[in-house]
Amino acid sequence: MEKALAMWLLLAAQPAAPATPTQVVQTAVEHAVLAVQEYDLEKPGAPTRHRGQIQRIAAQVVDFPGMARRTLGAHWQDRTAQERDEFVRLFKSFFERAYAGRLEKYSGERIVYVSETVDRDSSTVRSKIITSGGTEIPLDYRLRLFGSRWTVVDIAISGVSLVSNYRGQFNRVIETSSYETLLSDLRLKRGDSAATARPLVRPVEASVSLAR
C-alpha cells in the first residue's frame, strides 16, 4: 500500500493555461511520473537533484502557507510573524521530504479519476489508486481557486485528511512538551544539526516524536 500511496501524495506543475481541477491534478501526476523516471537514483548526486525537482514542482501547485496555518490550528494565533514564516518553511520541508522518499518507490500503480465537484472557489477531485493486486485506495484532492489558478489545499487518503492528521500530531507535541520541541523535531527532519535544532525550551522527558 505504501508504494501505491507514494506516487500520488506529491503533486507537480499546474498546466500553463487555466484548467479544471481534475486537469490540474492529472497533469500534476503526469509530471510527477516523469520526475520519478528521469533519474537513476543509484548514481551519485541523483537523489538530491531528483528531490530538488520534486520540491520545485510541488511548490507550484500546493498551498504550503495555508496548509501550514491549518496544521498549527489554534497555536497559529500565538505566533509572531517571524515565527509563522519559519514554521511555514519547516512545514514545507517536512511535507516534501516525507513524501519525496515515498514517491521514489513508485512502481506503476494505476489511478482512476472518479469525479469532480466545484462549489464556487472550492473543489474536490475524487480518485482511486489501483494497486497491482487490485486493491483500491480512495484519494481525494481538495483545491481552492486563487485568482484563475486552482491550488491544492489538502489531500485525503481513504477519507483521512493530511492536514487534520498533521494537526493532531503537532498539537500532541505542543501540548505534551512545547512549541519549541515541535520546531526542533521539524528542524531535525529537515537535516539540521542537533546543535542548530536544539529547542529553546527544554522539553519534558516524555517528548512526542513526529510520525514519518
FIKOLZA-1660 file (N, C-alpha, C; in steps of 0.1 Angstrom, whole numbers, plus 5000, padded with zeros to 4 digits):
% residues 212
   i   px   py   pz ch aa at
   1 5008 4988 5000  A  M  N
   1 5000 5000 5000  A  M CA
   1 5009 5013 5000  A  M  C
   2 5020 5012 5007  A  E  N
   2 5029 5024 5008  A  E CA
   2 5034 5028 4994  A  E  C
   3 5037 5018 4986  A  K  N
   3 5042 5021 4972  A  K CA
   3 5031 5027 4964  A  K  C
   4 5018 5023 4966  A  A  N
   4 5007 5028 4959  A  A CA
   4 5005 5043 4963  A  A  C
   5 5006 5046 4976  A  L  N
   5 5004 5060 4980  A  L CA
   5 5016 5069 4976  A  L  C
   6 5028 5063 4974  A  A  N
   6 5039 5071 4972  A  A CA
   6 5038 5080 4960  A  A  C
   7 5032 5075 4949  A  M  N
   7 5032 5083 4937  A  M CA
   7 5023 5095 4938  A  M  C
   8 5012 5093 4946  A  W  N
   8 5001 5103 4945  A  W CA
   8 5001 5113 4956  A  W  C
   9 5010 5112 4965  A  L  N
   9 5010 5121 4977  A  L CA
   9 5016 5135 4973  A  L  C
  10 5025 5135 4963  A  L  N
  10 5031 5147 4959  A  L CA
  10 5025 5151 4945  A  L  C
  11 5024 5164 4943  A  L  N
  11 5018 5169 4931  A  L CA
  11 5029 5176 4923  A  L  C
  12 5027 5178 4910  A  A  N
  12 5037 5185 4902  A  A CA
  12 5031 5198 4896  A  A  C
  13 5036 5202 4885  A  A  N
  13 5032 5215 4880  A  A CA
  13 5018 5216 4874  A  A  C
  14 5012 5228 4876  A  Q  N
  14 4999 5230 4870  A  Q CA
  14 5000 5234 4856  A  Q  C
  15 4990 5231 4847  A  P  N
  15 4991 5235 4833  A  P CA
  15 4992 5250 4832  A  P  C
  16 4999 5254 4821  A  A  N
  16 5001 5268 4819  A  A CA
  16 4988 5276 4817  A  A  C
  17 4979 5270 4810  A  A  N
  17 4966 5277 4808  A  A CA
  17 4956 5273 4819  A  A  C
  18 4946 5282 4821  A  P  N
  18 4936 5278 4831  A  P CA
  18 4930 5264 4829  A  P  C
  19 4928 5257 4839  A  A  N
  19 4923 5243 4837  A  A CA
  19 4913 5239 4848  A  A  C
  20 4906 5229 4845  A  T  N
  20 4897 5224 4856  A  T CA
  20 4905 5217 4867  A  T  C
  21 4899 5216 4879  A  P  N
  21 4906 5210 4890  A  P CA
  21 4912 5196 4886  A  P  C
  22 4904 5188 4879  A  T  N
  22 4908 5175 4875  A  T CA
  22 4920 5175 4866  A  T  C
  23 4920 5185 4856  A  Q  N
  23 4931 5186 4847  A  Q CA
  23 4944 5190 4855  A  Q  C
  24 4942 5199 4865  A  V  N
  24 4953 5203 4873  A  V CA
  24 4960 5191 4880  A  V  C
  25 4951 5183 4886  A  V  N
  25 4957 5171 4893  A  V CA
  25 4963 5161 4883  A  V  C
  26 4956 5158 4872  A  Q  N
  26 4960 5148 4863  A  Q CA
  26 4974 5153 4857  A  Q  C
  27 4975 5165 4853  A  T  N
  27 4987 5170 4847  A  T CA
  27 4999 5169 4858  A  T  C
  28 4995 5172 4870  A  A  N
  28 5005 5172 4881  A  A CA
  28 5010 5158 4883  A  A  C
  29 5001 5148 4882  A  V  N
  29 5005 5134 4884  A  V CA
  29 5015 5130 4873  A  V  C
  30 5011 5134 4860  A  E  N
  30 5019 5130 4849  A  E CA
  30 5034 5136 4850  A  E  C
  31 5035 5148 4855  A  H  N
  31 5048 5155 4857  A  H CA
  31 5055 5147 4868  A  H  C
  32 5048 5143 4878  A  A  N
  32 5055 5136 4889  A  A CA
  32 5060 5122 4884  A  A  C
  33 5053 5116 4875  A  V  N
  33 5058 5103 4870  A  V CA
  33 5071 5105 4862  A  V  C
  34 5071 5116 4854  A  L  N
  34 5083 5119 4846  A  L CA
  34 5095 5122 4855  A  L  C
  35 5092 5129 4866  A  A  N
  35 5103 5132 4876  A  A CA
  35 5108 5120 4882  A  A  C
  36 5100 5111 4885  A  V  N
  36 5104 5098 4891  A  V CA
  36 5113 5090 4882  A  V  C
  37 5109 5089 4869  A  Q  N
  37 5115 5081 4859  A  Q CA
  37 5128 5087 4853  A  Q  C
  38 5130 5100 4856  A  E  N
  38 5140 5107 4849  A  E CA
  38 5154 5104 4854  A  E  C
  39 5155 5101 4867  A  Y  N
  39 5168 5099 4874  A  Y CA
  39 5171 5085 4877  A  Y  C
  40 5183 5081 4876  A  D  N
  40 5188 5068 4881  A  D CA
  40 5193 5071 4895  A  D  C
  41 5185 5067 4905  A  L  N
  41 5188 5071 4919  A  L CA
  41 5201 5065 4924  A  L  C
  42 5206 5055 4917  A  E  N
  42 5218 5049 4922  A  E CA
  42 5231 5057 4918  A  E  C
  43 5229 5067 4909  A  K  N
  43 5241 5075 4905  A  K CA
  43 5243 5086 4916  A  K  C
  44 5256 5089 4917  A  P  N
  44 5260 5100 4927  A  P CA
  44 5253 5113 4924  A  P  C
  45 5247 5118 4935  A  G  N
  45 5240 5131 4933  A  G CA
  45 5226 5131 4928  A  G  C
  46 5222 5119 4922  A  A  N
  46 5209 5119 4916  A  A CA
  46 5197 5121 4926  A  A  C
  47 5198 5115 4938  A  P  N
  47 5187 5117 4947  A  P CA
  47 5185 5132 4951  A  P  C
  48 5196 5139 4952  A  T  N
  48 5195 5153 4955  A  T CA
  48 5188 5161 4944  A  T  C
  49 5193 5158 4932  A  R  N
  49 5187 5165 4920  A  R CA
  49 5172 5161 4919  A  R  C
  50 5169 5149 4921  A  H  N
  50 5155 5144 4919  A  H CA
  50 5146 5150 4929  A  H  C
  51 5150 5151 4942  A  R  N
  51 5142 5157 4952  A  R CA
  51 5141 5172 4950  A  R  C
  52 5151 5178 4945  A  G  N
  52 5150 5192 4942  A  G CA
  52 5140 5195 4931  A  G  C
  53 5139 5187 4921  A  Q  N
  53 5129 5188 4911  A  Q CA
  53 5115 5186 4917  A  Q  C
  54 5113 5176 4925  A  I  N
  54 5100 5174 4931  A  I CA
  54 5096 5185 4940  A  I  C
  55 5105 5191 4947  A  Q  N
  55 5102 5202 4956  A  Q CA
  55 5098 5214 4947  A  Q  C
  56 5105 5217 4936  A  R  N
  56 5101 5228 4928  A  R CA
  56 5087 5227 4921  A  R  C
  57 5084 5215 4917  A  I  N
  57 5071 5213 4910  A  I CA
  57 5060 5213 4921  A  I  C
  58 5063 5208 4932  A  A  N
  58 5052 5208 4943  A  A CA
  58 5049 5222 4947  A  A  C
  59 5059 5230 4948  A  A  N
  59 5057 5244 4953  A  A CA
  59 5048 5252 4943  A  A  C
  60 5047 5248 4931  A  Q  N
  60 5039 5255 4921  A  Q CA
  60 5024 5252 4923  A  Q  C
  61 5020 5241 4929  A  V  N
  61 5006 5237 4930  A  V CA
  61 5001 5236 4944  A  V  C
  62 5009 5234 4954  A  V  N
  62 5004 5231 4968  A  V CA
  62 5005 5245 4975  A  V  C
  63 4994 5247 4983  A  D  N
  63 4993 5259 4991  A  D CA
  63 5000 5257 5004  A  D  C
  64 5013 5257 5005  A  F  N
  64 5020 5254 5017  A  F CA
  64 5017 5264 5028  A  F  C
  65 5017 5277 5026  A  P  N
  65 5013 5286 5037  A  P CA
  65 5000 5283 5043  A  P  C
  66 4990 5280 5035  A  G  N
  66 4977 5277 5040  A  G CA
  66 4976 5264 5048  A  G  C
  67 4983 5254 5042  A  M  N
  67 4983 5241 5049  A  M CA
  67 4991 5242 5062  A  M  C
  68 5002 5249 5062  A  A  N
  68 5009 5251 5075  A  A CA
  68 5001 5258 5085  A  A  C
  69 4994 5268 5082  A  R  N
  69 4985 5275 5091  A  R CA
  69 4974 5266 5097  A  R  C
  70 4968 5258 5088  A  R  N
  70 4957 5249 5093  A  R CA
  70 4963 5238 5102  A  R  C
  71 4975 5233 5099  A  T  N
  71 4980 5222 5107  A  T CA
  71 4984 5227 5121  A  T  C
  72 4988 5240 5122  A  L  N
  72 4991 5245 5135  A  L CA
  72 4979 5248 5143  A  L  C
  73 4968 5250 5136  A  G  N
  73 4955 5252 5143  A  G CA
  73 4955 5265 5152  A  G  C
  74 4949 5263 5164  A  A  N
  74 4948 5274 5173  A  A CA
  74 4961 5280 5177  A  A  C
  75 4972 5272 5176  A  H  N
  75 4985 5277 5180  A  H CA
  75 4991 5287 5171  A  H  C
  76 4985 5288 5159  A  W  N
  76 4990 5298 5149  A  W CA
  76 4988 5312 5154  A  W  C
  77 4977 5315 5162  A  Q  N
  77 4974 5328 5167  A  Q CA
  77 4985 5333 5177  A  Q  C
  78 4991 5323 5183  A  D  N
  78 5001 5327 5194  A  D CA
  78 5015 5330 5188  A  D  C
  79 5017 5328 5175  A  R  N
  79 5030 5330 5169  A  R CA
  79 5032 5344 5163  A  R  C
  80 5044 5349 5164  A  T  N
  80 5047 5362 5157  A  T CA
  80 5048 5360 5142  A  T  C
  81 5049 5371 5135  A  A  N
  81 5050 5370 5120  A  A CA
  81 5063 5362 5117  A  A  C
  82 5074 5365 5124  A  Q  N
  82 5087 5358 5121  A  Q CA
  82 5085 5343 5124  A  Q  C
  83 5079 5340 5135  A  E  N
  83 5077 5326 5139  A  E CA
  83 5068 5319 5128  A  E  C
  84 5058 5325 5123  A  R  N
  84 5049 5319 5113  A  R CA
  84 5057 5317 5100  A  R  C
  85 5065 5326 5096  A  D  N
  85 5073 5324 5084  A  D CA
  85 5082 5312 5086  A  D  C
  86 5089 5311 5098  A  E  N
  86 5098 5299 5100  A  E CA
  86 5090 5286 5100  A  E  C
  87 5078 5286 5106  A  F  N
  87 5070 5274 5106  A  F CA
  87 5066 5270 5092  A  F  C
  88 5062 5279 5084  A  V  N
  88 5058 5276 5070  A  V CA
  88 5070 5269 5063  A  V  C
  89 5082 5275 5064  A  R  N
  89 5094 5269 5058  A  R CA
  89 5096 5255 5063  A  R  C
  90 5095 5253 5076  A  L  N
  90 5098 5240 5082  A  L CA
  90 5087 5230 5078  A  L  C
  91 5075 5234 5077  A  F  N
  91 5064 5225 5073  A  F CA
  91 5065 5221 5059  A  F  C
  92 5069 5231 5050  A  K  N
  92 5071 5228 5036  A  K CA
  92 5081 5217 5034  A  K  C
  93 5093 5219 5041  A  S  N
  93 5104 5209 5040  A  S CA
  93 5099 5196 5046  A  S  C
  94 5092 5196 5057  A  F  N
  94 5087 5183 5063  A  F CA
  94 5078 5176 5053  A  F  C
  95 5069 5183 5047  A  F  N
  95 5060 5176 5037  A  F CA
  95 5067 5171 5025  A  F  C
  96 5076 5179 5020  A  E  N
  96 5083 5175 5008  A  E CA
  96 5092 5163 5010  A  E  C
  97 5100 5163 5021  A  R  N
  97 5109 5153 5024  A  R CA
  97 5102 5140 5027  A  R  C
  98 5091 5141 5035  A  A  N
  98 5083 5129 5039  A  A CA
  98 5078 5121 5027  A  A  C
  99 5073 5128 5017  A  Y  N
  99 5067 5121 5006  A  Y CA
  99 5076 5120 4993  A  Y  C
 100 5086 5128 4992  A  A  N
 100 5096 5126 4981  A  A CA
 100 5102 5112 4982  A  A  C
 101 5105 5108 4995  A  G  N
 101 5111 5095 4997  A  G CA
 101 5102 5084 4992  A  G  C
 102 5089 5085 4996  A  R  N
 102 5079 5075 4992  A  R CA
 102 5076 5075 4977  A  R  C
 103 5077 5087 4972  A  L  N
 103 5074 5089 4957  A  L CA
 103 5085 5081 4949  A  L  C
 104 5097 5080 4954  A  E  N
 104 5107 5073 4947  A  E CA
 104 5104 5058 4947  A  E  C
 105 5095 5053 4955  A  K  N
 105 5091 5039 4954  A  K CA
 105 5080 5035 4944  A  K  C
 106 5076 5046 4937  A  Y  N
 106 5065 5043 4927  A  Y CA
 106 5069 5032 4917  A  Y  C
 107 5059 5023 4915  A  S  N
 107 5062 5012 4906  A  S CA
 107 5051 5009 4896  A  S  C
 108 5045 5020 4891  A  G  N
 108 5035 5018 4881  A  G CA
 108 5021 5016 4885  A  G  C
 109 5017 5020 4897  A  E  N
 109 5003 5018 4901  A  E CA
 109 4994 5027 4893  A  E  C
 110 4981 5023 4891  A  R  N
 110 4972 5030 4882  A  R CA
 110 4963 5039 4890  A  R  C
 111 4959 5050 4885  A  I  N
 111 4950 5059 4891  A  I CA
 111 4938 5061 4882  A  I  C
 112 4926 5062 4888  A  V  N
 112 4914 5065 4881  A  V CA
 112 4907 5077 4887  A  V  C
 113 4903 5087 4879  A  Y  N
 113 4897 5099 4883  A  Y CA
 113 4882 5096 4883  A  Y  C
 114 4876 5097 4895  A  V  N
 114 4862 5092 4897  A  V CA
 114 4852 5104 4894  A  V  C
 115 4854 5115 4900  A  S  N
 115 4845 5126 4899  A  S CA
 115 4852 5139 4903  A  S  C
 116 4845 5150 4900  A  E  N
 116 4849 5164 4904  A  E CA
 116 4837 5172 4908  A  E  C
 117 4838 5178 4919  A  T  N
 117 4828 5187 4924  A  T CA
 117 4834 5201 4926  A  T  C
 118 4826 5211 4921  A  V  N
 118 4831 5225 4923  A  V CA
 118 4820 5233 4929  A  V  C
 119 4823 5240 4940  A  D  N
 119 4814 5249 4947  A  D CA
 119 4820 5263 4948  A  D  C
 120 4818 5271 4938  A  R  N
 120 4824 5285 4937  A  R CA
 120 4839 5283 4937  A  R  C
 121 4846 5287 4948  A  D  N
 121 4861 5287 4948  A  D CA
 121 4867 5274 4954  A  D  C
 122 4858 5264 4957  A  S  N
 122 4863 5252 4963  A  S CA
 122 4860 5240 4954  A  S  C
 123 4869 5230 4954  A  S  N
 123 4867 5219 4946  A  S CA
 123 4873 5206 4952  A  S  C
 124 4867 5195 4949  A  T  N
 124 4872 5182 4953  A  T CA
 124 4873 5173 4941  A  T  C
 125 4885 5168 4939  A  V  N
 125 4888 5158 4928  A  V CA
 125 4889 5144 4935  A  V  C
 126 4880 5136 4932  A  R  N
 126 4880 5122 4938  A  R CA
 126 4886 5112 4928  A  R  C
 127 4895 5104 4934  A  S  N
 127 4902 5095 4926  A  S CA
 127 4904 5082 4934  A  S  C
 128 4910 5072 4927  A  K  N
 128 4913 5060 4935  A  K CA
 128 4926 5054 4928  A  K  C
 129 4934 5049 4937  A  I  N
 129 4947 5042 4932  A  I CA
 129 4944 5027 4932  A  I  C
 130 4948 5021 4921  A  I  N
 130 4946 5006 4920  A  I CA
 130 4959 5000 4920  A  I  C
 131 4962 4992 4930  A  T  N
 131 4975 4985 4931  A  T CA
 131 4975 4973 4921  A  T  C
 132 4987 4967 4920  A  S  N
 132 4989 4956 4911  A  S CA
 132 4981 4944 4916  A  S  C
 133 4978 4944 4929  A  G  N
 133 4969 4933 4934  A  G CA
 133 4955 4936 4934  A  G  C
 134 4951 4947 4928  A  G  N
 134 4937 4950 4926  A  G CA
 134 4931 4958 4938  A  G  C
 135 4938 4961 4948  A  T  N
 135 4933 4969 4959  A  T CA
 135 4931 4983 4955  A  T  C
 136 4919 4989 4959  A  E  N
 136 4916 5003 4955  A  E CA
 136 4917 5012 4968  A  E  C
 137 4924 5023 4966  A  I  N
 137 4927 5032 4977  A  I CA
 137 4921 5046 4973  A  I  C
 138 4910 5050 4980  A  P  N
 138 4904 5063 4977  A  P CA
 138 4914 5074 4980  A  P  C
 139 4915 5084 4971  A  L  N
 139 4924 5095 4973  A  L CA
 139 4917 5108 4967  A  L  C
 140 4915 5117 4976  A  D  N
 140 4908 5129 4972  A  D CA
 140 4917 5141 4974  A  D  C
 141 4917 5150 4963  A  Y  N
 141 4924 5162 4963  A  Y CA
 141 4914 5174 4966  A  Y  C
 142 4917 5182 4975  A  R  N
 142 4909 5194 4978  A  R CA
 142 4916 5206 4974  A  R  C
 143 4910 5214 4965  A  L  N
 143 4916 5226 4959  A  L CA
 143 4908 5238 4962  A  L  C
 144 4915 5250 4961  A  R  N
 144 4909 5263 4962  A  R CA
 144 4913 5271 4950  A  R  C
 145 4904 5280 4946  A  L  N
 145 4907 5288 4934  A  L CA
 145 4912 5302 4939  A  L  C
 146 4925 5305 4936  A  F  N
 146 4931 5317 4939  A  F CA
 146 4933 5325 4926  A  F  C
 147 4925 5335 4923  A  G  N
 147 4925 5342 4910  A  G CA
 147 4920 5332 4900  A  G  C
 148 4928 5328 4890  A  S  N
 148 4924 5319 4880  A  S CA
 148 4931 5305 4882  A  S  C
 149 4937 5303 4893  A  R  N
 149 4946 5292 4895  A  R CA
 149 4940 5283 4906  A  R  C
 150 4938 5270 4903  A  W  N
 150 4934 5260 4913  A  W CA
 150 4947 5255 4920  A  W  C
 151 4946 5255 4933  A  T  N
 151 4957 5251 4942  A  T CA
 151 4953 5241 4952  A  T  C
 152 4961 5231 4954  A  V  N
 152 4958 5220 4963  A  V CA
 152 4960 5225 4978  A  V  C
 153 4949 5223 4986  A  V  N
 153 4950 5228 5000  A  V CA
 153 4949 5216 5010  A  V  C
 154 4946 5204 5005  A  D  N
 154 4946 5193 5014  A  D CA
 154 4945 5180 5005  A  D  C
 155 4949 5169 5011  A  I  N
 155 4948 5156 5004  A  I CA
 155 4942 5146 5014  A  I  C
 156 4932 5139 5010  A  A  N
 156 4926 5129 5019  A  A CA
 156 4928 5115 5014  A  A  C
 157 4934 5106 5022  A  I  N
 157 4937 5092 5018  A  I CA
 157 4927 5083 5026  A  I  C
 158 4919 5076 5019  A  S  N
 158 4909 5068 5025  A  S CA
 158 4901 5075 5035  A  S  C
 159 4897 5088 5031  A  G  N
 159 4889 5096 5040  A  G CA
 159 4896 5104 5051  A  G  C
 160 4909 5102 5052  A  V  N
 160 4917 5108 5063  A  V CA
 160 4925 5120 5057  A  V  C
 161 4922 5132 5062  A  S  N
 161 4928 5144 5058  A  S CA
 161 4943 5145 5063  A  S  C
 162 4952 5148 5054  A  L  N
 162 4966 5150 5058  A  L CA
 162 4967 5162 5068  A  L  C
 163 4960 5173 5065  A  V  N
 163 4960 5185 5073  A  V CA
 163 4955 5181 5087  A  V  C
 164 4944 5174 5088  A  S  N
 164 4939 5170 5101  A  S CA
 164 4949 5161 5109  A  S  C
 165 4955 5152 5101  A  N  N
 165 4964 5142 5107  A  N CA
 165 4976 5149 5112  A  N  C
 166 4982 5158 5105  A  Y  N
 166 4993 5166 5109  A  Y CA
 166 4989 5175 5121  A  Y  C
 167 4978 5181 5121  A  R  N
 167 4973 5190 5132  A  R CA
 167 4973 5182 5145  A  R  C
 168 4968 5170 5144  A  G  N
 168 4967 5161 5156  A  G CA
 168 4981 5158 5161  A  G  C
 169 4990 5155 5152  A  Q  N
 169 5004 5152 5156  A  Q CA
 169 5011 5164 5162  A  Q  C
 170 5010 5175 5156  A  F  N
 170 5017 5187 5160  A  F CA
 170 5011 5192 5174  A  F  C
 171 4998 5191 5175  A  N  N
 171 4991 5195 5188  A  N CA
 171 4996 5187 5199  A  N  C
 172 4998 5173 5197  A  R  N
 172 5002 5165 5208  A  R CA
 172 5016 5168 5212  A  R  C
 173 5025 5172 5202  A  V  N
 173 5039 5176 5206  A  V CA
 173 5038 5189 5215  A  V  C
 174 5030 5198 5210  A  I  N
 174 5030 5211 5217  A  I CA
 174 5024 5209 5231  A  I  C
 175 5013 5202 5232  A  E  N
 175 5006 5200 5245  A  E CA
 175 5015 5192 5254  A  E  C
 176 5021 5182 5249  A  T  N
 176 5029 5173 5257  A  T CA
 176 5043 5179 5261  A  T  C
 177 5048 5187 5252  A  S  N
 177 5061 5193 5255  A  S CA
 177 5061 5208 5253  A  S  C
 178 5063 5213 5241  A  S  N
 178 5063 5227 5239  A  S CA
 178 5063 5230 5224  A  S  C
 179 5060 5242 5220  A  Y  N
 179 5061 5246 5206  A  Y CA
 179 5076 5245 5201  A  Y  C
 180 5085 5248 5210  A  E  N
 180 5099 5248 5206  A  E CA
 180 5104 5233 5203  A  E  C
 181 5098 5224 5210  A  T  N
 181 5101 5210 5208  A  T CA
 181 5096 5206 5194  A  T  C
 182 5084 5211 5190  A  L  N
 182 5079 5208 5176  A  L CA
 182 5089 5214 5166  A  L  C
 183 5093 5226 5168  A  L  N
 183 5103 5232 5158  A  L CA
 183 5116 5224 5158  A  L  C
 184 5120 5219 5170  A  S  N
 184 5133 5211 5170  A  S CA
 184 5131 5198 5162  A  S  C
 185 5120 5192 5163  A  D  N
 185 5117 5179 5156  A  D CA
 185 5117 5182 5141  A  D  C
 186 5110 5193 5137  A  L  N
 186 5109 5196 5123  A  L CA
 186 5123 5200 5117  A  L  C
 187 5131 5207 5125  A  R  N
 187 5145 5211 5120  A  R CA
 187 5153 5198 5118  A  R  C
 188 5152 5189 5128  A  L  N
 188 5160 5177 5126  A  L CA
 188 5156 5169 5114  A  L  C
 189 5143 5168 5111  A  K  N
 189 5138 5161 5100  A  K CA
 189 5142 5168 5087  A  K  C
 190 5145 5181 5088  A  R  N
 190 5150 5189 5076  A  R CA
 190 5164 5186 5074  A  R  C
 191 5171 5180 5084  A  G  N
 191 5185 5177 5083  A  G CA
 191 5194 5186 5090  A  G  C
 192 5189 5196 5098  A  D  N
 192 5197 5205 5106  A  D CA
 192 5205 5197 5116  A  D  C
 193 5217 5202 5120  A  S  N
 193 5224 5196 5131  A  S CA
 193 5217 5196 5144  A  S  C
 194 5221 5187 5153  A  A  N
 194 5215 5187 5166  A  A CA
 194 5216 5200 5173  A  A  C
 195 5228 5206 5172  A  A  N
 195 5230 5219 5179  A  A CA
 195 5221 5230 5174  A  A  C
 196 5220 5230 5160  A  T  N
 196 5211 5240 5154  A  T CA
 196 5196 5238 5158  A  T  C
 197 5193 5225 5159  A  A  N
 197 5179 5222 5161  A  A CA
 197 5175 5221 5175  A  A  C
 198 5184 5224 5185  A  R  N
 198 5181 5223 5199  A  R CA
 198 5170 5232 5203  A  R  C
 199 5159 5228 5209  A  P  N
 199 5148 5237 5212  A  P CA
 199 5153 5247 5222  A  P  C
 200 5146 5259 5222  A  L  N
 200 5149 5270 5231  A  L CA
 200 5144 5267 5245  A  L  C
 201 5133 5259 5246  A  V  N
 201 5127 5255 5258  A  V CA
 201 5130 5240 5260  A  V  C
 202 5135 5237 5272  A  R  N
 202 5139 5223 5274  A  R CA
 202 5126 5214 5274  A  R  C
 203 5125 5204 5266  A  P  N
 203 5113 5195 5265  A  P CA
 203 5112 5187 5277  A  P  C
 204 5099 5182 5280  A  V  N
 204 5097 5173 5291  A  V CA
 204 5103 5160 5287  A  V  C
 205 5104 5151 5297  A  E  N
 205 5111 5138 5295  A  E CA
 205 5103 5130 5284  A  E  C
 206 5090 5130 5285  A  A  N
 206 5082 5122 5275  A  A CA
 206 5078 5130 5263  A  A  C
 207 5089 5133 5255  A  S  N
 207 5087 5141 5243  A  S CA
 207 5080 5132 5233  A  S  C
 208 5071 5138 5225  A  V  N
 208 5064 5131 5214  A  V CA
 208 5071 5133 5201  A  V  C
 209 5074 5122 5194  A  S  N
 209 5081 5123 5181  A  S CA
 209 5071 5124 5170  A  S  C
 210 5074 5131 5160  A  L  N
 210 5066 5132 5148  A  L CA
 210 5066 5119 5140  A  L  C
 211 5055 5115 5135  A  A  N
 211 5055 5103 5126  A  A CA
 211 5061 5106 5113  A  A  C
 212 5067 5096 5107  A  R  N
 212 5074 5098 5094  A  R CA
 212 5064 5098 5083  A  R  C
% end
